[in-house]
Amino acid sequence: MTDSPARRPSGELESQVLAALWAAGAPLTPQQVQDAVDADLARTTVATILARLHEKGTVARSKAGRSFAYTPTVQDADGLAARRMRTELDRGRDRSTVLARFVSDLSDEDERLLRDLLGDQS
Amino acid sequence: MTLAVWIPLLLPLLAAPLARRLAEQLAPRTAALTLAATAAALGTAALASLGLLTVTGLLHLPYAAALAHFTPARRLPDALSGTQWAPAAAAAALALLVIGALAARTAHHQLADLRRARRATGDAPAGLRARLRRSGPAALTVLDDHRADAYALPGRPPRIVATTGMLAALSAPERAALLAHERAHLAGRHHLLLAAAEYAAACHPALRPLRGALGYHLERWADECAAAEVGDRALTARAIGRAALAASRAPADPRPRLAPAAAGGPVPRRVRALLTPGRPRSRRTARTLAALALAGCLAAAAVTTAEAGHDLHRAVETAQGERPAPHH
């Protein structure tokens, strides 16, 4: 990554920090967030992002020793809505073309091919 | 009325396979734009032809002829009348009704999917303020679901949606690649291209295969953007591969798998394209010929549609007594 993280839009970094918090599955201190994000972020940048997310109510914080530890808050208050959407989208016969999914379904053959392609990297 | 009106209805049979072949030999962005433009142009031309045929048929009806202020003695000149036009016009009218129904169904599905996806993010239905606000970079919305899934949600505000299952399946650098991929979809407004192909497919059955092809090349386009942003093709390939494997490990419900194609499905092809960049493409002359042939098809569609419209216009003017009837 050549460009400095400071010049990248803040929304991008917020997304990365949020993704790291969710992936961790446990409260993270700013120091741990800094390690978990794949960008060369300054400690102060991480602190600013976390403060902004906390302000928005996207993350909750709790006292952990001398600093705070952050956990993401569940955004889909009724997770039911999400589940309903998935089951309806997953019926598969006429999948929505407006939501560009990251990955499409794999056939068994695809799965084998993929494992071959990724080889030892996977 | 000449043969011209039929040409736009036949051209998709030739141009659609041509466009797909050509797309395989182009860079992802060019390929996607070519496919979307081809679908939109040919769909519009087919629609125009059917419209002209229908109007021609309508003008044979006494009531419509009176509305169009035709001189009673003349009605439509011979070139336009003749019994062979009645079945053609009726078929064209029927086709237009079918297209209208298909397009309405498509619009209904797309809106319903968007609304459902939007509700899942916890957003209120987009109010006036949200519509007026300049949308910044897409924020990430995380759905608490162990099944791996991620997609770009267009609209206001644009969102990247990922499940906790997907985020947990990837490493930090891979998550960065995923986010960059979805951002590329939103920044490029890829959903508009997909929608264009979707409606074009409703206009002419031969244009249907362009949807899938466009979907694939849009994914490739976003993959390349992501690889450029994270600066690592192998990493991006791994992110896609691991995400797909994670998604298939915990499918929502067992689905019948389609018979595998020889070259593999879209995901292995995307991974391979990232891992082996600059693979030998077909010769440049072949590509140029395909591009020229496709351009010829699109030009022919435009010219014949204009010609058919012009013919109808002249015939109508003749029937209205504003122009002497042609000798025959």
Boltz contact constraints between the chains, C-beta under 6 A:
constraints:
  - contact:
      token1: [A, 1]
      token2: [B, 231]
      max_distance: 6.0
  - contact:
      token1: [A, 9]
      token2: [B, 137]
      max_distance: 6.0
  - contact:
      token1: [A, 11]
      token2: [B, 136]
      max_distance: 6.0
  - contact:
      token1: [A, 11]
      token2: [B, 137]
      max_distance: 6.0
  - contact:
      token1: [A, 11]
      token2: [B, 139]
      max_distance: 6.0
  - contact:
      token1: [A, 12]
      token2: [B, 137]
      max_distance: 6.0
  - contact:
      token1: [A, 15]
      token2: [B, 140]
      max_distance: 6.0
  - contact:
      token1: [A, 15]
      token2: [B, 179]
      max_distance: 6.0
  - contact:
      token1: [A, 18]
      token2: [B, 140]
      max_distance: 6.0
  - contact:
      token1: [A, 19]
      token2: [B, 167]
      max_distance: 6.0
  - contact:
      token1: [A, 19]
      token2: [B, 175]
      max_distance: 6.0
  - contact:
      token1: [A, 22]
      token2: [B, 142]
      max_distance: 6.0
  - contact:
      token1: [A, 22]
      token2: [B, 164]
      max_distance: 6.0
  - contact:
      token1: [A, 22]
      token2: [B, 167]
      max_distance: 6.0
  - contact:
      token1: [A, 23]
      token2: [B, 167]
      max_distance: 6.0
  - contact:
      token1: [A, 23]
      token2: [B, 168]
      max_distance: 6.0
  - contact:
      token1: [A, 36]
      token2: [B, 172]
      max_distance: 6.0
  - contact:
      token1: [A, 38]
      token2: [B, 172]
      max_distance: 6.0
  - contact:
      token1: [A, 38]
      token2: [B, 173]
      max_distance: 6.0
  - contact:
      token1: [A, 38]
      token2: [B, 176]
      max_distance: 6.0
  - contact:
      token1: [A, 74]
      token2: [B, 144]
      max_distance: 6.0
  - contact:
      token1: [A, 75]
      token2: [B, 122]
      max_distance: 6.0
  - contact:
      token1: [A, 76]
      token2: [B, 120]
      max_distance: 6.0
  - contact:
      token1: [A, 76]
      token2: [B, 122]
      max_distance: 6.0
  - contact:
      token1: [A, 76]
      token2: [B, 143]
      max_distance: 6.0
  - contact:
      token1: [A, 79]
      token2: [B, 144]
      max_distance: 6.0
  - contact:
      token1: [A, 81]
      token2: [B, 119]
      max_distance: 6.0
  - contact:
      token1: [A, 81]
      token2: [B, 120]
      max_distance: 6.0
  - contact:
      token1: [A, 82]
      token2: [B, 120]
      max_distance: 6.0
  - contact:
      token1: [A, 82]
      token2: [B, 143]
      max_distance: 6.0
  - contact:
      token1: [A, 85]
      token2: [B, 116]
      max_distance: 6.0
  - contact:
      token1: [A, 85]
      token2: [B, 117]
      max_distance: 6.0
  - contact:
      token1: [A, 85]
      token2: [B, 120]
      max_distance: 6.0
  - contact:
      token1: [A, 86]
      token2: [B, 252]
      max_distance: 6.0
  - contact:
      token1: [A, 90]
      token2: [B, 252]
      max_distance: 6.0
  - contact:
      token1: [A, 92]
      token2: [B, 255]
      max_distance: 6.0
  - contact:
      token1: [A, 96]
      token2: [B, 113]
      max_distance: 6.0
  - contact:
      token1: [A, 97]
      token2: [B, 194]
      max_distance: 6.0
  - contact:
      token1: [A, 97]
      token2: [B, 198]
      max_distance: 6.0
  - contact:
      token1: [A, 98]
      token2: [B, 110]
      max_distance: 6.0
  - contact:
      token1: [A, 98]
      token2: [B, 113]
      max_distance: 6.0
  - contact:
      token1: [A, 98]
      token2: [B, 114]
      max_distance: 6.0
  - contact:
      token1: [A, 98]
      token2: [B, 191]
      max_distance: 6.0
  - contact:
      token1: [A, 99]
      token2: [B, 117]
      max_distance: 6.0
  - contact:
      token1: [A, 99]
      token2: [B, 151]
      max_distance: 6.0
  - contact:
      token1: [A, 100]
      token2: [B, 152]
      max_distance: 6.0
  - contact:
      token1: [A, 100]
      token2: [B, 185]
      max_distance: 6.0
  - contact:
      token1: [A, 100]
      token2: [B, 190]
      max_distance: 6.0
  - contact:
      token1: [A, 101]
      token2: [B, 151]
      max_distance: 6.0
  - contact:
      token1: [A, 102]
      token2: [B, 150]
      max_distance: 6.0
  - contact:
      token1: [A, 102]
      token2: [B, 178]
      max_distance: 6.0
  - contact:
      token1: [A, 102]
      token2: [B, 243]
      max_distance: 6.0
  - contact:
      token1: [A, 103]
      token2: [B, 243]
      max_distance: 6.0
  - contact:
      token1: [A, 103]
      token2: [B, 244]
      max_distance: 6.0
  - contact:
      token1: [A, 103]
      token2: [B, 247]
      max_distance: 6.0
  - contact:
      token1: [A, 103]
      token2: [B, 267]
      max_distance: 6.0
  - contact:
      token1: [A, 104]
      token2: [B, 266]
      max_distance: 6.0
  - contact:
      token1: [A, 106]
      token2: [B, 244]
      max_distance: 6.0
  - contact:
      token1: [A, 106]
      token2: [B, 248]
      max_distance: 6.0
  - contact:
      token1: [A, 106]
      token2: [B, 267]
      max_distance: 6.0
  - contact:
      token1: [A, 107]
      token2: [B, 257]
      max_distance: 6.0
  - contact:
      token1: [A, 107]
      token2: [B, 260]
      max_distance: 6.0
  - contact:
      token1: [A, 107]
      token2: [B, 265]
      max_distance: 6.0
  - contact:
      token1: [A, 109]
      token2: [B, 260]
      max_distance: 6.0
  - contact:
      token1: [A, 110]
      token2: [B, 264]
      max_distance: 6.0
  - contact:
      token1: [A, 110]
      token2: [B, 265]
      max_distance: 6.0
  - contact:
      token1: [A, 110]
      token2: [B, 267]
      max_distance: 6.0
  - contact:
      token1: [A, 110]
      token2: [B, 268]
      max_distance: 6.0
  - contact:
      token1: [A, 113]
      token2: [B, 264]
      max_distance: 6.0
  - contact:
      token1: [A, 113]
      token2: [B, 268]
      max_distance: 6.0
  - contact:
      token1: [A, 114]
      token2: [B, 241]
      max_distance: 6.0
  - contact:
      token1: [A, 114]
      token2: [B, 268]
      max_distance: 6.0
  - contact:
      token1: [A, 117]
      token2: [B, 271]
      max_distance: 6.0
  - contact:
      token1: [A, 118]
      token2: [B, 241]
      max_distance: 6.0
  - contact:
      token1: [A, 121]
      token2: [B, 238]
      max_distance: 6.0
